[in-house]
Amino acid sequence: MSTSKYVSDVKVVNQNHETVYNFLSDFNNLGQFFNEYTLAQLSGQLPNASIEDVSTDTDSCTFTISPMGEAGLRIIGREPTKTIKISGEGKIPFQLFVWIQLLPSGPYQTKLRVTLHAELNMMLKMLAGKKLKEGVNKIADALTMLPYQ
């Protein structure tokens, strides 16, 4: 097993970097978007699985991946207004870490980049590598469209 790194393109959020950081560093803010439609969209990306029962608090997001079981994400580090570090928990098929990096780009613009570090065996890397690269870009794109408040 080796750690593979997947980095999104740099995206721009039309909002102040402190506002973006404060919003993204609390999973409760993201929990409101896990409705039936978004769960169906996410489930459609998984072969023979579905995501259900999403629950959030400030530091974590837990969910059930049917038929595998409970999984989740936990914020393990915050560097105010710059970086949010997240790890995977539970029945995720590989160890993962996600970094969301923020950089001010003017008074009402923030540059954003998502980095995924995944502990993958060679077979999984060959099968899922391209999807993971596409996935980090889709996550970064989605983060630019959130209604930051």
Secondary structure, DSSP 8 states (H G I E B T S, - for coil): -EEEEEE---EEESS-HHHHHHHHT-HHHHHTT--HHHHHHHHTTSTT-EEEEEEE-SSEEEEEEETTEEEEEEEEEEETTTEEEEEEEES-SSEEEEEEEEEE-STT-EEEEEEEEEEE-HHHHHHHHHHHHHHHHHHHHHHHTS---
